[in-house]
Amino acid sequence: MCGIGALLDPTGTAAPSAPARMAAALRHRGPDGEAIVERAPATLVHTRLAIVDVAGGDQPLWSEDGEIALVANGEIYNHRALRADLEARGHRFATDSDCEPIVHLYEEHGDDCVRYLNGIFAFAIWDGRRRRLLAARDPLGVKPLYWRTDAARLVLASEVGALLAATGVRPAVDRVALDHYLACRFTPAPRTLFEGVSKLPAATVLTADGESPPRVASYRRAPAAGTVTARGAELERELADRFADAVERQMMSDVPFGAFLSGGVDSAAVAAAMAARSDAPPRTFTIGFPGHGEVLDERGFAAASARAIGTDHSDTAMEADAFTAELARTIRHLEEPCGIPSAPALAQLSRFAAGSVKVALSGQGADEPHGGYGRHQAALALGAIGRLGPLAAGPLAAAARFAPGNERVRRAARLAGPLSDAERLVRLVEITDEGLRARLVGGAGEQAAAERAALAADVVGDVGDRPLLERALYLDTHLFLPDGLLICADKTSMAASLEQRVPFLDLELLRFVEAIPASVRVGPRAGKRLHRAALARLVPPEIVARPKHGFSTPYDDWLRDSLGEEVRRRYAPGEPVAELVDAATVSGLVDAHRSGAADQKRILYCLLELSEWHRAFVEQREAVEAPA
């Protein structure tokens, strides 16, 4: 796991110090080694977090003739099978690195090399024979990759900060991306909140030769339909076995590794599979919030799970007065606000775990393909009753006006009317309506809404002939997950030089899951129905029986107290961010939430995060060190 960068500069106009500045900005992602290699007109940058082949896996990695060079961030879980096949074809390997097969796959298959990989990755290849640069992001977007181009050069890197360091560009706000963020709590690729900086979408390849604009093409593959015919106990057993296999694949490491453990079934299943497939008890780590009850302070449940499974367990805690300071530190590493209130806690947990291990497996990525969210139940209901017709729009809109504090009524009103299925599925994810966003930031809403609908239509087109619920699960997994939760997971862990892996999104496992009809995976009022039944074969029954509760923080309580006033203060007239967002509207949201008249916690947290991002990148205030 590493930081990568590449500079394609045919005109030679980049500053000579640009590669070194890029490497310095990426050093936290790879403190174990660093390389800058120039093969004009390209320069490759790599900072290494040594996980596999610690002694011999330095990058760039080369083809036998030295004409093709690779810098990669990630892990390739099927590298041994790939290596055996490539060696049989005559390729010679110089290292035991799991990433070296990418070089030889490119020699064999060109741009299609990505289709052979089961792993998490972002990489860049310089092909000296064809004088072209190729970059790619993994199928689920677990690892990020950003790029910027102008008339003279192309720069790409694992993080936005490396691009800014290399180019010297002062950040500005992309107004269309801002509407995306305030609607969905994240910015879907290819946009970012930074004007002029693009994010490579999941499952895409970028190619550039310096003579024409870069080309971006998707290699996303539609899931097979109807190929999994097993049902009942047979299917539950096969899913449990395949999940345990995925966990075992992702335990691949030459350095100490462990797992994040909450009080829920998903992380417990990861830990249980690790315990079953290893000789020693796995290390597990959790974080809690003292004084907020066992629902939010999961240390007690996590400790009970650790005892039942048999792990070597440790925990830490976050106090309320540390939250804003931790947020300030975290947003500089997140770079993209993601609207996830647990991000500061995840950052602290990552630093805590990094004191003992260099790799941590997590339970992220189970809810999206298995139907773990309330919006999946809404999609199931919409599919059963058909579209809400235009006649329902008027009564629902009236109900929303009379009950502004009822979030369910507001959401139902936004689902009514003449919408496409793609638009309806997007609105299930949105946390605000166009009216509120217009009051907050003014224009750009129509363009952003059209972009979201187009992105959603493109993704669900892969499964366009399937029930609405199946399309909702697929859209969540392949559009909303990569640029929200997974960006957050990567940035918060890599800020601590900790590699986070997500076995529920193992490509081999996910292809099996997505071949199971959604109606088998999810039932009415029974999200993750199949998933929980399968995991019951791995974890003790008392853990499976616990009600679902995603990893969260007490931010709702804090917003009704001092944190709400902090949001109001940051957007007061005269504050720099108040030039971007209307102060009176923000103040009204704070009042409504604190009084209980409406539940505005999600948009208020987004505004808090946005203000911190604005301070860090637009205003470029000096960082204030948070407590260790």
Sequence and secondary structure as in RCSB ss.txt:
>XXXX:A:sequence
MCGIGALLDPTGTAAPSAPARMAAALRHRGPDGEAIVERAPATLVHTRLAIVDVAGGDQPLWSEDGEIALVANGE
IYNHRALRADLEARGHRFATDSDCEPIVHLYEEHGDDCVRYLNGIFAFAIWDGRRRRLLAARDPLGVKPLYWRTD
AARLVLASEVGALLAATGVRPAVDRVALDHYLACRFTPAPRTLFEGVSKLPAATVLTADGESPPRVASYRRAPAA
GTVTARGAELERELADRFADAVERQMMSDVPFGAFLSGGVDSAAVAAAMAARSDAPPRTFTIGFPGHGEVLDERG
FAAASARAIGTDHSDTAMEADAFTAELARTIRHLEEPCGIPSAPALAQLSRFAAGSVKVALSGQGADEPHGGYGR
HQAALALGAIGRLGPLAAGPLAAAARFAPGNERVRRAARLAGPLSDAERLVRLVEITDEGLRARLVGGAGEQAAA
ERAALAADVVGDVGDRPLLERALYLDTHLFLPDGLLICADKTSMAASLEQRVPFLDLELLRFVEAIPASVRVGPR
AGKRLHRAALARLVPPEIVARPKHGFSTPYDDWLRDSLGEEVRRRYAPGEPVAELVDAATVSGLVDAHRSGAADQ
KRILYCLLELSEWHRAFVEQREAVEAPA
>XXXX:A:secstr
 EEEEEEE TT  S TTHHHHHHHHHGGG BTEEEEEEETTEEEEEEE   SSTTT  SSEE TTS EEEEEEEE
ETTHHHHHHHHHHTT   S   TTHHHHHHHHHHGGGGGGG  EEEEEEEEETTTTEEEEEE TT  S  EEEE 
SS EEEESSHHHHHHHH     B HHHHHHHHHHSS  TT  SBTT EE  TTEEEEE SSS  EEEE      S
S     HHHHHHHHHHHHHHHHHHHT  SS EEEE  SSHHHHHHHHHHHHTSSS  EEEEEE TTSHHHH THH
HHHHHHHHHT EEEEEE  GGGHHHHHHHHHHHH S    TTHHHHHHHHHHHHTT SEEE  TTSHHHHT SHH
HHHHHHHHHH    GGGHHHHHHHHHH TT HHHHHHHHH SS  HHHHHHHHH SS HHHHHHHH S HHHHHH
HHHHHHHHHHGGGTTS HHHHHHHHIIIIITTTTHHHHHHHHHHTTT EEE GGG HHHHHHHHTS HHHH BTT
BTTHHHHHHHTTTS HHHHTS    S  SHHHHHTTHHHHHHHHHTSTTSGGGGTS HHHHHHHHHHHHHTSS  
HHHHHHHHHHHHHIIIIIS         
